[in-house]
Structures are given as structure tokens and as C-alpha cells.
């Protein structure tokens, strides 16, 4: 559950990532609404201060601005993405305070394994615009990678 060696100095601690993954697996039991389970946690230091869960039955005002990506059809209707859900309570914070936070995006597949959870281009745009630049996501290999700083 570690990331590549060149990223280990800045990454959330292995125990934090393990705890977040265990929490995601527990939440999956009752909160999954789609083909896999996707949750995003906001950390301040080592402490979790917010979480958001994908919900394929709900939309929000942010996802209505989403443009179809190459994987989506033109009639694509975005639903509530976990990254956006987790950031809702911090939208009025100054960017200097947002930059102190870490977002960890985790996907758990139906075999209860970590899966690829890099934020989509639409979420990445909003996260960058709001000041999030320390973003981690689970991979299909069971590790975590750091997302390049979002550009908007």
C-alpha cells in the first residue's frame, strides 16, 4: 500500500493510507451505489476532516458543469463525484489554507481490492481552481500515486 520510492517523503503515512483503505472497505458495505465504490478523504496533517462518496443517484451544481470526456457519450450526465463531495465544506476557505490539505481518492472494486481512482479531468479542473495540489489516488496495483498538480 505504498507509493513509488521517489514520492515517499511527501505521501500520507502508510498507516494513514491503510486506515483510510480499511474505512473505505467498511463504507462500501452500505454506501455503494454503482459498479465500484469510490470515496475521497480530506486530511489535515494525519487527521481526516472530511469525506465524500460517489453517488450515482444524485447530482450537484458542480457536476452539471462537467463536459463529457473521451470516455463519455455526448448525452453523459455527471453524478456526484466523491472528490467534489468531500470538498464542499471548504469552498469558502482561503487558498492558502486549502493548500495545507491533502485529498486521498480511493476506489474499491467488487473484489474488495484497490482500483484506479485518479480524479477525472473535470474534478481535477475544479480541485486545481480551488487550490488543492496535494492529491493522492489508489492504483490497480494496490498502491497510491500522487497526481500532478492540477492546472485550470
N, C-alpha and C positions, 0 to 999 in steps of 0.2 A: 504494500500500500504506500510505497514511497514514489517520489518522482525522480527524474534523471539527476545525476550527481551534480551537475552544474547549477541546479536550482535549489539544492537542499538548504542553503543558508537563509533564504527568504521565505521558504514554504511554511505553512502552518505545521505545527509539530506533528510527528507521526501518531502520537496518542490522540491529538485533536482530530485528525483525519479519521482515525479508527473509530473514535466516539461518534463522529458525525455520520459515518457509514453505518454503524450499528443503529443509530437513531433513524436513519433513512429506511433501513430494513424493517424496523418496527412500525414506522408510519405507513409504509407500503401496505401493510396488512389491512388497514381500514380506509386509507385515503386515495388509493389508486383509482383513476377514472379513465385511463387509456390503456394502450397496449404495453406500456412500460411506466415506471414510476420515476418522476423527476422532481427533485427538491433542491432549493438553493438556500444556503445559510449565510447570514451576515455575521462576521466575527469582529469584535473589537479586542485586539490582542488575542488571548486564548479563549475569551468568553463569547458564547453565542448570544446575540442580542435580537435576532430576527430570523424568520424562515418563511419561505414561500413555496407553494406546491403547485405544479401544473394542474390545471383543471380544464378538461376538455368539454365541460358543460357550461362554463362561464366565459364571458368576455369582459374587457375593461376598456376605459377610454384610450389607453396607450396602445393596446393591440389592434384597435380599429385603424391606427395609422400604419400598420405593418404592410409592407409591399411583398408580393409573392417573390420567393427566391427561386433559384433554378430548379429546386425540388418540388415546387408547388404549382398547381394549376392556376390559371387566371381567376378562377372563382374561389380561391382559397380564403377562408375566414379564420383568422388567427384566434386562438383561445388564450386564456390566461396562462402566461408563461411564468414559471417559478422565479426566474431572475427578477422580473418586474414586480411580482407579488411580494418578494422579500424586501424590496427597496421602498415600498410605498410610504412607510412611516418616516423616511429620511429625506424626502424630496425637498423639504424646506431648509435642510441643513446647509451651511456654507460648504463650498467645495473643499476648503482646507480641512474640514472635519471629515468629509466623505473620504478623502484620500487616506485617512488613518484606518479605514475599514477594509476588511478582506471579504470577498464573496467566494463561496465554495459551492459549485454546482455538481450535484451527484445524480446519476441515473442508475436505477436498479432494474435489471431486466427480469423476465419472468422465471429465470433460473436462479434468481436471487444473487446475481453477480453484478459487479460494477460494469457499467457500459459508458459509451462515449456521451459526454454531457457538455461539450463546448457550447456556449451561448450562440444562438442563431445570429445572423448579421443584423437583424432588426433589434434584438436585445443588446447586442454589442454596441450599436449606434447609441441607444439610449443610455447605457451604462457609461460610455465614454463622455457623452454630453453632460451627464450628471456628476462626473468626477471620479468614478470607480476605475482604478487602474491596477488593483491587486486582485486578480480574478483567477481562480483555480477550478479545474474541472476533472471529473473522473474519465478514465480511458477504458477501452475494451480490454486492455491488458491488466486491468486491476490496479493501475497506478493513477497518479494525479499529475497533470501538466499545468503549467502557467500559461494563460492566454496572453498574447502580445497586447500591449496597451492599446485599448480601443481608440480609434480615430473617428471623429464625426465631422 
